[in-house]
Amino acid sequence: MIYNGSSYNENWKISKLAELGTFARGVSKHRPRNDPKLFENGKYPLVQTGDVKEATLYLSKHEQEYGDFGLKQSKLWNTGTLCITIAANIAETAILAYPMCFPDSIVGFSAYPEKSSEEFMYYIFEYIKKSIQNAATGSIQDNINLEYLMSLDFKIPEKKYQDMIVLILSSIDRKILINNAINDNLEQQAKLLYDYWFTQFDFPDENGEPYRSSGGKMVWNEQLKRTIPDGWTTNPLSDIFTFKSGYSFSSDLYEVSGKYKLLTIKNVQNNGINLNVDNYINVLPDNVPDYCLLKAQDILMSLTGNVGRVGIMYADNCLLNQRVALAEPVNINQRVFVYFLLKSDIIHKQYEMIANGSSQQNLSPIEAEKVIIAYNPEVATKFSTLCNEYLNTIVSNLAENQELINIRDWLLPILMNGQATISD
């Protein structure tokens, strides 16, 4: 690939989307609230607009609702279909990893193979997404209609160059997907081990056997209203880690680009931190606590809205804004334990119970630290040592993904506006 600053192909032509493939629109009855019976014992996942927004290249997220297709086969979209949202989260796109069904807020597109491909159109939409979103209008929520989509025109190269562009960009996206799959697998392994040790209490005893299953002594604990291993104590979470709330940065400091990325609750994901931020800060106020300048492997949790989302940092030069908390281990050797403790179902459910708010949930760090758990520092440290390499790999993959995203986002406009020559 050679950058030359000008269009490299005389065969780039303007084509309307309707000339490049066929459309299918989801149906309004594909909504559980409209007809719950459609989703009893169903076979195919139902995808909503929010699921498409969270997807990358291939949508493979299973939902709880499944369509029971006594309906016509045309209501089911096949593997490889490009889905495009036309309401709420406008112009989000993904390609299906397996057959799914859709509501009428999503449109399916299948390319004419001699003219284009679903993968190329996926990248076209990534390129023009912002302009479509800016053009969207709606009295209650933003929306676009099918006619608008069909009338969109694009300047695109001939098919062989489209395929070469897809090859370059998709190779990056596939590596990101592989890293995500590795991380999901590592997270699941560590979570299962955490539950095995700290919920079922089958941690290794002195003989390396599972404690409870091997007849380890269990005693009733009145605080927790359950039996726990003999010798374990009941401790508030404040004995294990402390929550440190983010700083309330003044909007006067916000910049559209700059030295520090400002992280808010929307950047906290359950498997890492999304570094696509809205605001930057160039100059730090004098009274910003040192811990607000985040570093790799810092553990963050959301305190507002969807409380209890836990993410791990993998980059520097990021700032902790208000309504996000840093979980700082009392014993640094228990960092991995703290991470999976906060991600455990038991803690998440307790945090949801104590969160309150008139318009949205709010979790007080002080109240969150009062939650009592059964605790053994030696077992917690052993768990951290055993799973430390898991977390190191997760953080490393997240950092690599961010580099890949930066490269892809730099390449996308260059390739889509013909500023780069691709050699055969």
N, C-alpha and C positions, 0 to 999 in steps of 0.2 A: 504494500500500500504506500503510495507516494502522495504527500500533500502538495497541491500546486495552487491552491487559492482560487480555482476557477472550475467551471463545469467541465468534466472530463469526457462526456459521452454525448455525441450528437443525437443519439437515439432516445434520449429522455423525452417522454411525451406526457401531455396532460390527459388524465383519464378520470372520469367520475367513478365513484365507488360502485355504483350500480352496474358499471360496465366490467367490473373486475370479479364479480361473484354474485351469489344469491343470498337472500336474507330470510330469516325466520324469527318471528317475535314470540316471546313467551306468552302464556295465557293468564288472564286474571284469576282463573279458578285455582291456579297453582299457588295457593296461599293457605296455610293452616287455619287462619282466622276465618276464611271464607267457607271452607268445607273440610273440617278436620278428618272426615272419613277417607279423604283421598290419601291420607298419610299414615293410615293404619296398615302395618305389615307391608310397607312399600319396598320396592326393589331399588329404585334409583334416587340418588341424593338430590335434594332441592337446594339450589344455589340462590342466595339473595345478593343484593347489590353490595353489601358490606363485605361479603366473602370475596367478590371479584377485586375489590380495592386492596384486600390484604394479600392477594395472590401475586406471583411474579409472572414467569412465562407460562407455566403449566399449573392449572387449577386442579388440585388434588385433595381439597379439604372436604371431608365428610361432614354432613350436617345431621342433626337429630331427626329432622323431618325427611321422609322418603316418599316419593310419589309412587302410588300404586297404579301401574299403567294397564288398566282396562281401557285407557284412553288410546287415541290413535297414535301410531308410532311416530307421526310427524311432530308430536309434542315432545319427543325425546331427541336431544341433540347428541350426535355421535362424537367419539374421540376425535380430536383435532379441530373441532369447531372453534372459531374465534368468538368469544362472547364480549359484548359491548354494553355498558350500562347507559341508560338514557334518562334515568331519574335519580334523584338524591345524589349519589356519588357519580357525577357525570364523567363519561368517557374513560372509565376504568376498563381495562381489558385483560383477558387471560385466555389461554388455549386449554381446552379440556384434556385431561389425562385419561378420562374414561367417560362413558355416557352419563348425562345428567339431565334434569328438567329445570325449568325456569319460570319465574313470574313475568308479567308483561313489562316490567321495568328493565328488562335485559333483552338485547337483540343478539341473535346468532348469525354469523357470517361464514359462508363456505366459498372459497375462491375458485374461480375457473383455473384449473391447473396450467393451462397453456398461457395464461395472462399474468398470474400472480400466485401468491401462497398466503395461507393464514398467518404464517410466521412473519412474512414481510409486512403484512398489514398490521400485525401486532406492533411492530417497531415504528411503522408510520404513525399509528395512533399515539405511541409514546412520544413521538416527535411533536405532534400537533395538539397534544392533550390540553395544554394550557390555553391555547387559542379557542378551542371548543368550549372549555369551561367558562371562559370569559364571555362567550357568546350566548351561553345558556340563560334562559329566563324562566320565571315561574312565579305565580302569586304566593304559593305556599312553600314550594321547594323548587330548586332549579330542575329543569327538564329540557330535553330535546326530543324531536319526533323522528320517526323512521324516514320520512321524506327528506328531512334535513340531512340525515346521514347519507342517503342515497345520492343526494345532489352534491356532496363534497367532492372536490376534484383535487388531484395530486399530480405533481410532476414526478414521474417515476421512470427508471431505466428499463431496458428490455429484460426479459425474464432471467437470462443467465447472470446478469449483474445483480438483480434482486437476490438470487440464490447465493451469490458470493457475499453480499452484505449480510444476509441472514447467517451464513456460516461464521462470519467474524463475530457478530454480536451474540449469537446463540451459544457459541463456544464459551463466552464469558458467563452468560446466564446459567449454562449447564454446570459450570464449576461452582457457581454460587449455590445452585440447588444441591449439588453433591455435598458441599460443606454444611448446608442446612440439615440435610438428611443425617450426616455424621453427628452433628450436634444434637439433633432430636433423639438419636439412638443413645448417645452418651447421657443425655438428660434422663431418659427413661430408665436406663440401667442404674444410674445413681439414685433416682427416685425410688425404684423398687428396693434397692439396698437400704435406703433410709427407712422406708416403711417396714422392712423386714427387721431392722435393728431397733427402731425407736417407736414403732407402733405395735408390732407383734412381739417385740423384745426377744428376738432370736438372734441377737448379736453373738459373736463367738465367745464361749466361756474359756476357762483356763486350759481346757483340753482341745480347744478349737471347734467344739460342738455347739450347735444352736442352743442358746441358754434355756429358753422356756420349753422348747420341744424336748430337750434332754432332761427335763425334770428340775430345772433351776428353781430355787425357792422364790415364790411370789408372795407379796404381802398387800393387804388392803390399804389403800390410801384414801383417807376421808376427804381431802381437798379435791382430788381428781375423781372421786367416786368410782375407782377401779383398782385392780391389782397392778402393782409395779414390781420390778425386781428388787429383791432384798438388797439393801445397801444403797439404792438410788435415793436421791432427794427430790423434793419438789421446790423448784426455783422460779422466780419471776424472770421473764426474758431479760430484764435489766441486768441480771447477773451474768448474762451470756453475751449481750451486745447492747449498744445504746443507739437510739435514733437521733440523728442530728438533722434538723430541718434546714431546707435551703434558704437562701438569702432573698429578700424582696428587692430585686433590682428595679430601679426607676425606669419607666419607659423612655425618659429623656436620654438614657444611655444606649438605647437600642440602635443598631446599625443593620443595614441590609447585607453587609459582609464585614469581616474583621478578624481579629486575632482569636477571640474566644467564642465558642458556640454556647448558646444559652439553652439548657435543657429544661423542659417543662413536663407536666404529667403525660402529655400525649407522646413524648419521646420514649417513655418507659414501656418496654415490651416484656413479655414473659420469658423471652430467651435472649435478651440483649437490649441494647439501646439503639433506637433509630436516630441516626445523626443528621437526618434531613430536618434542619431547624429553620425557624422563621426569622429569628433575630440573633445578632451577634453583638458583642461588647468589646470595645477596644481598650478602654481604660477602666481599671477596677477601682471602686470606691475604697477609701482607706480602711473602713471598718468591716470589710468582707472577711469572714472567718477563713482560715487557711484551708479547712476541709472542703470548702465550696469549690475550690479548684481541683477537679476530679482527676483520678489517675486510673490506670488499667487495674481491673479486678475489684474496683469499688462496687459495693452492692447497693442498688437503689430500689426504693419502693414508692409507688404512687399513694398519696394520702387523700385525694379528692376524686369524686366521680367513680370510676371503676377502681375502687381501692384494692390494694394488695397486689397490684401487678409488680413483679420483681424482675429486675434486669441486672445484668453484669456489664460493667464498663470495659471497653477494649481500646480506648483512645485517650489521648491527652488533650489539653487545651479546651476542656468543656467545663461549664459552670453550672452549679446546682441552684436552680430557681426555687421559689417558694412552692409549697404543696407537694414537694418531692423530698423524701428523707434518705439520708445516707445511713446504712446499718453498719456500725463500726464494731467489730468483735472486741470483747474485753481481752480475749486471748487470741492473738493473731494466728496461732496454729489451728484455730477452729473456724477459719474463714469459710471453708467449704461446707462445714456443718451448718453454719449460720445461713448460707445461701440456700441449701436444700431444706432447712428448717422453715424458712420463710416461704418456700414454694410448696410446702406440704399442705395437703388438703385440710388437716385439722386446724392449722394456724390460719389458713385462708378463710375457713368458715367462721372461726372465732372473730376475725377482723371484720368480716361482713356483718356479724351480729352487733358488734359494738360501734360500728360506724353509724353516723346519724347526720341529718341535714334536711332542711325544709325542701330545697330544690334538688340537691344532690348529696350523695354520701360524703361524709368527711370523717377521717380517722385521726384521732388525737395521738401523737407519738407517746405522750405520757401514759394514756390508757393502754396503748398497744404494748408498752413495755411491762405492764402489770400482769399480762397473761402468764399463767402458771403452767409449767410442763414438768414431766419426770425427766431427771437429768443425772448423767454420770459423766464427769469431765474426761475421764480416761477413755471411755467408749467414744465420746464425741471427738476427741483428738485422733483416736485410731481411725474413725470414719473419715475424717478430713485427710489424714495421711493416705488412706487407701484410694480416695477419690480425687486427690489433688491433681493427678495427671489428666483426669477427665475434664476438670475445670480449666486447666491450662490449655488443653486442646480446643475446648469450646471458645475461649477468649481468642486464641490464635486464629481460629477459623473465622470468627466475627471480624477481626482486624483485616484478614485477607479479603473477606467479602467487601468490606468498605473500600479497599483499594481497587477491587474489581469493579465496583459500582462507579467509582470516580472515573476509571478508564472508560467504561461503557458509556457513561453520560457525556464524556468528552468526545468520544467517537460518533455517537448517534447523530448530532447535527451535521458533522463533517461529512458523514456518509450519505445522509438523507438530502443534503442540498448540493451534492456533486462536487464537493471541494477536495475529494480524495480519489486518486486513481487506484483501482484495484487491478493488479496484474493477473493474468490467467494462470 
